[in-house]
């Protein structure tokens, strides 16, 4: 069951003496709270801020994203296209993250939550004497729409 992230979560995690809840950090997190399930780059976040008349520089966006990732509020994603993306970390601490299907033509990203790797993870853990906390899995291929286009072009 996904965990609902709130602004209160951010306030709690930033309550320590080394962090402050700045208006910029709050605004960056709000973008993700308003767009659950989206995979946004720093540039996407900066564009949304500019569209909504927020004067926050791109460097501040990058720093905010890095801090929110360190605090496990956001997950960092790499879909193999050279662009770092982020999404809300809504997984319970004892559950694995969801996985991604990435279309090589249109770039669409779909999520699936089935954990088909439990047995494999246990085998690897036992064989390598390695305590696995989580795993990420990405499948690259063609979405339904791009498959149809490719068939029509053949």
C-alpha positions in Angstrom: 0.0 0.0 0.0 1.6 3.4 -1.0 2.4 5.8 1.7 0.8 9.3 1.3 3.6 11.9 1.5 2.5 15.3 3.0 4.1 18.6 3.6 4.1 17.6 7.3 6.5 14.8 6.4 8.9 17.3 5.0 8.6 19.5 8.0 9.4 16.6 10.3 12.4 15.4 8.3 13.8 19.0 8.1 13.2 19.6 11.8 16.9 18.9 12.7 19.4 21.6 13.3 21.2 21.0 10.0 18.2 21.7 7.7 15.6 24.4 7.3 12.2 24.3 5.7 12.8 27.1 3.2 9.9 28.4 1.0 11.8 27.1 -2.1 12.0 23.5 -0.7 8.4 23.6 0.2 7.4 24.9 -3.3 9.5 22.2 -5.0 8.0 19.4 -2.9 4.5 20.8 -3.6 5.1 20.3 -7.4 5.5 16.6 -6.7 2.6 16.4 -4.3 0.4 18.0 -7.0 1.6 15.6 -9.7 1.7 12.1 -8.1 3.1 9.4 -10.4 4.9 11.8 -12.6 8.7 11.5 -13.3 10.0 15.1 -13.4 13.5 16.4 -14.2 15.0 19.5 -12.5 14.3 21.3 -15.8 10.6 20.2 -15.7 10.3 21.4 -12.1 12.0 24.7 -13.0 9.6 25.2 -16.0 6.6 24.5 -13.8 7.8 27.1 -11.3 8.4 29.7 -14.0 4.9 29.0 -15.5 3.4 29.7 -12.1 5.5 32.9 -11.6 7.8 31.5 -8.9 11.3 33.1 -9.0 13.4 30.1 -8.1 16.7 29.5 -9.9 17.6 26.2 -11.5 20.6 25.7 -9.1 18.2 26.0 -6.2 15.9 23.5 -7.8 18.8 21.0 -8.2 19.9 21.5 -4.5 16.3 21.0 -3.3 15.9 17.8 -5.3 19.1 16.4 -4.0 18.2 17.2 -0.4 14.7 15.7 -0.8 16.3 12.6 -2.3 18.7 12.3 0.6 15.8 12.5 3.0 14.0 9.7 1.1 11.1 12.0 0.2 11.9 11.7 -3.5 13.4 8.9 -5.5 16.0 9.5 -8.2 15.4 7.7 -11.5 17.6 7.1 -14.4 15.8 5.9 -17.6 19.0 5.6 -19.6 18.4 8.8 -21.6 21.0 11.0 -19.7 18.3 12.9 -17.8 17.8 12.5 -14.0 14.2 12.3 -13.0 12.5 12.3 -9.6 9.3 11.0 -8.2 7.6 10.9 -4.8 8.8 8.0 -2.6 5.5 6.5 -1.7 6.7 3.0 -0.8 6.4 1.7 2.7 9.8 1.1 4.2 9.4 -2.8 4.1 8.2 -2.9 0.5 10.1 -2.7 -2.8 9.7 0.2 -5.2 7.6 -0.2 -8.3 9.3 -0.9 -11.6 9.2 0.9 -15.0 8.5 0.1 -18.6 10.1 2.7 -20.9 9.1 3.1 -24.5 12.2 3.6 -26.8 10.1 5.5 -29.4 7.9 8.0 -27.6 9.6 7.9 -24.2 6.4 7.1 -22.3 7.1 5.6 -18.8 4.6 3.1 -17.3 4.8 1.7 -13.8 4.1 -1.8 -12.6 4.2 -3.0 -9.0 4.3 -6.8 -9.3 7.3 -8.1 -7.4 8.5 -11.0 -9.6 12.0 -11.0 -8.2 11.5 -12.1 -4.6 12.9 -15.6 -5.2 15.8 -14.3 -7.2 16.6 -11.7 -4.6 16.6 -14.3 -1.9 18.9 -16.6 -3.9 21.4 -13.7 -4.7 21.3 -12.6 -1.0 22.1 -16.2 0.2 24.8 -17.0 -2.5 26.6 -13.7 -2.1 26.1 -13.2 1.6 24.6 -9.8 0.8 21.7 -8.1 2.6 19.5 -6.7 -0.1 17.3 -3.8 0.9 15.6 -3.0 -2.4 15.9 -3.4 -6.1 14.9 -1.4 -9.2 14.0 -2.9 -12.5 13.6 -1.2 -15.9 12.3 -2.7 -19.1 13.0 -1.0 -22.4 10.8 -1.7 -25.4 7.8 -0.3 -27.3 4.4 0.7 -25.9 1.2 -0.4 -27.5 0.8 2.7 -29.7 4.4 2.7 -30.9 4.1 -1.1 -31.7 1.1 -0.3 -34.0 3.0 2.5 -35.7 6.0 0.3 -36.3 3.8 -2.4 -37.7 2.1 0.1 -40.1 5.5 1.3 -41.2 6.8 -2.2 -42.0 
